[in-house]
Amino acid sequence: SEPPMPRPTPLTAGPEPTPPEPLLPPAGRWRWVAVAVVGLALLVRLAVVLKIRAGYVPQTDAQQFDLLASRLSEHHTFGSAPQAGMIGPTALRAPLYPLFLAGVYTVFGAGSWTWGLLANAVLGAIAVGLLGIVATQLLGRRVGLVAILIAAVHPAMVLTGTSLQLEPLLTCLCLGGLAAALQHRRAPRGARWPIVAGVCLGLGMLTREQAFFFLPAVGWLLLTAGGRGPRWRDAAAWRAIGATAVAAVVVVIPWTIRNAHELHAFVPVTTSAGFGL
């Protein structure tokens, strides 16, 4: 009998698409180097905090965050404005960083400035790791490693967290939203990563309202998912954008409702948005 003939390959079949490089380095040298660099970033920031803590006193914005967080930890209310002579509901500051700092004060006591600075140092190290993830998503693991090496010791990145300020938290949330959108762009599949991006950016807006301006950039990344040009007629791309927008709104709207109830006005996040812009 004659041997079976091989099945013909369909003429329309093309080469298999090359899968994207794994986001995180495989177990072994690369992963341990990345962990070591992020650990170095944390040690540098902790050392700076321990150096400055003896003479540190919150000033300007940091003083307001400290007063709001102290009131939250002691009286469980966001009801007293920090300016002298003003008592009552306030939306002068976005709520998330005072809530974060109030959590630190609840554990270690109101006015625990050193612990607040140490918490910011941890956020700074997390931001370094997230920056490495974004660089890896865009340009590969080698560039990601170079990025975290620079960020671990860059003076501006280190000094950002040396006061009771919101920037370390805001940086983590915006980088998290960006990384989630880029991950969906690398491998579009469902709505999980668009929802994560929306939650991160919603929390970012509750930290500082200017995080809203990340939404158009994230929307563009979702519209070009898969590495192609903008898919204007692709329903899946628009569903991903809608999932991000809805997630961000769901996160922000409870605070907007609170402002409408307490201030009797439409204040999406803060009353300082114009000044911030």
N, C-alpha and C positions, 0 to 999 in steps of 0.2 A: 504494500500500500504506500501511496505517496505521503510524505510528511505534510502536516498541516501548514497551510500558508499563513504568514503573519498578517494580522489585522492591519489594514491600511490606516495611516494617520490622517485625520480630517484635514482638508486643505486649509481650513480656517484656524487651525490650532497654531498659536504663536508660542514664543518662549515664555516660560514661567516667570512671573514678576519677581524681582529680587526683593526678599523681605527686608524691612528696615532694620538697621543695626539695633540690637537690644538696647533698651533705654538705660538699664543699670549694668555696670560691668559684671562679667561672670565671676563666680566664686574664685578667689585666688588673689593674685598680686594686684590687679586693677582695683578690685573692691576694697582691699585693705588699705591701699594708698588713698582712695577717696575718703574712707572713714578716718584715716589718720589726719588728713588735711582739714576735714571738718572739726575734728577734735582739737587740732592746732588753733583753728579759728575761735573755738570756745575758750581755750586757755588764754589766748591773747586778750580777749574781751573781759574775762574774769580778772586777769591781772590788772587791767586798766581800772576796772571798778574798784578793786581793793586798794589801788593807789590813790584814787580821788575821794573815796567815801568819807574820810574823816572830815574834810572841809566842804562837803557837798551840801548845798541848801537849794531847794527848788526855786526857780525864778520864772517870771512871766508865764508862759503857757504851762510849764511844768508845775508851777504853784497852783494853777487852777485845776489841773488834773489831780494833784494831790488832795486838794480840798474836796473835790467831787468824790474821789475814791474813798476818802475818810468818811464822808457822810453816808455813802452807800454801804460801807462795811459796818458802820455803827448804827445807822437808822434805817437802812434798807430802802432808801428813797433817793430819787434823782431830783429832789425838789428844791434845793437851795443854791441859788446862783453864787459863784465865788466872789463877785465884785462887792466891795464894801457898801453897805446900805441897801443891798438888793436881797430880798427874801421872797421865795416863792418858786414856782416851776421855772425850769430853764431848758432851753435847747441850744444854748450858745455853743456847746461842744457836742460833737457826735458821741454816742454813748459807749462804743465798744471798748476803747482804751481805758476810760474810767472804770468800766466793769471789770476789765482784765486786772487793772491795778487794785481794785477793791477785793478781788479774789486773793491777791497776794496779802493785802492788809488783813483780810479775814483770818488767814492762817498765822501771820506773824505779828499782827497788831497794827493799828492805824499809825501812819507816819513811819513805817518801816522802810525808809528810803533806800537803804542798802539792798534789801531784798528786792525792791522794785527794780533797782539798777541791775541786779543779778538776773532777774527775770528777763530784762531787756537784752542782756548779754546772751542768754540762751536763744532768744528770738533772732539775734544777729547771726548766731552760728547756723540756725535753721535756714535763714535767708541765704547764707553762703551755699549750703547744700542745694537749695532750690535753684539758685543761679547756675550751679553746675548741671542740674537736670535740664534747664532751658537751653544752655549752651550745647549740651549733648544732643538734644532733640534737633537743634538747628544745624550743627556742624560736626557732630561726632564726639566720641569719648575722649580723644586726645585734647580737643579744644575744651571740652568740659572740665578736664583735669587742670588745664592751664588756667581756666577761668576761676576755679575755686582756689587755686594757689595764689592768684593775685588778690581775690576778694578776701581771703583769710587774713591778710596782713595789710591791706590797703588802708591808709590812715583815715580816709573819709568813711569807709565802711565800718571801721572800728569805732570812730568817735561818734557816729550817729546814735549809738545806744548809750552814751555816757550822760544822759539826763532822763528824767521821767517824761519822755516825749513819745508820741505815737508812731514815729517813723519805722522802728523795727517791726512792729505788728503790721503796719500798712504794707511794708515791703514784702513780708511773708505772704500776705493774702493776695496781693497783686501778682507776685511771681507764681503763686499756686494756681491762680486763675489762668495765667498765661500758659503754664506747663500743662494744665488739663486740656486747654484748647489745642495746643500743639500735639498732644498725644492723640487726640481725636483726628487731627489732620494727618498724622502719620498712618493711622489705621482706623478709619471711620467705621464704627460698629455700634449701633444703638445710640442711646441718649445718656449713657452713664457719665462720660467725660464732659459733655456740654452742661449737664446738671451740676457737676462738681465745679466747673468754671463759673457758673452763675452763682452758686452758693459762696464761693470765695470772693467774687466781686461784690456781691451783696454785702457780705461782712466787711469788705474793704470800704464800701460807701458808708457803712455805719462806723467806720474808724475815721475816715475823712471823705467828705462828699466828692472830692475831685477824682476818686477812683471810678466814678461814672464814666470818665473819658477812656477807660480801658475797654468798655463795652463795644464801641465800633471796631476797634482793632481785633478783638476776640471774634466778633461777628464775621469779619473778613477771613480770618483763619478758618472758621467753620465753613464758610461759603466756598473755600478753595481746598476742602479736605480731600485727601488722596493725592496731593501734590499736583493737581491739575489747576487750570484757570478757574475763574469764578463760574459756578454752576447755577446760573440764574433761573433755570427751569427745573432744577432738581428739587423735588419735594422733600427728600431726605435732608438735604442741606438746610432748607428753611425750617424743617422740624427741629434740627439741632440748634439753630439760632433761636427759635421760639422757646426751646427748653431752657437755654441759658437765660434769656430775658425773664421768663416766668420764675425761674429759681431765684434770680436776683430780686425781683419784685416781692416774692413771698418772704424773703429774708428781711427786706427793708420795711414792708408795709406795717408790721405791728408797731414800730417806732413812730411811723407817720400817723397812725391812729392815736397813739398816745399823745403826740403833739397837738393833734386836733382837739382832743379832749381837755388837755391841760392848758393850752395856750389859746384855744378858740380861734385858730388860724390854720391855714394850710402850710405846713412846714415839712417838706419831705424828709429832711434829716436835721439841718441846723439853721439857726437864724444868722449864722456868720458866713453863708455861702457867698454873698456878694463880695465881702471883704476878702475871702479866700481866693476868689477868682482874680 
